[in-house]
Amino acid sequence: MFVAEQNYPDISIYGKTGMGRSNGIIDAWFTGFAEHMEGRVYFCVYLGKTDDERISSTVAKEIAIRIVSDYFKN
C-alpha cells in the first residue's frame, strides 16, 4: 500500500504493517519498498519479542520512513 503520510514527495514508499501479541509479548513490523529517481530499495523493520506497550506497527512504519528518507537524502 502507498504511504501518503510522509514528508518526502520525491520518494514513493509502499509497505504493509503487521503486529501480533501473545502472552504479553509483542511483535510489530513494517515491510516494503521505496522508489526514488536514484532507484528502488527494499526494507523490513521488525520490532519484536518485547513487552514494551509503546511498540506498534505504526512505530515500525515511522522508523522505516526515516531510514529510507535518510538513505536517499545522503
Number of C-alpha atoms within 10 A of each C-alpha: 9 12 14 11 10 13 10 12 10 11 21 18 25 17 17 15 19 15 17 14 13 9 6 11 13 20 18 22 22 25 18 18 17 21 16 15 9 8 9 13 14 13 15 16 20 20 17 19 14 14 14 11 9 9 17 21 23 16 17 22 24 14 15 24 24 12 14 20 20 10 10 17 9 5
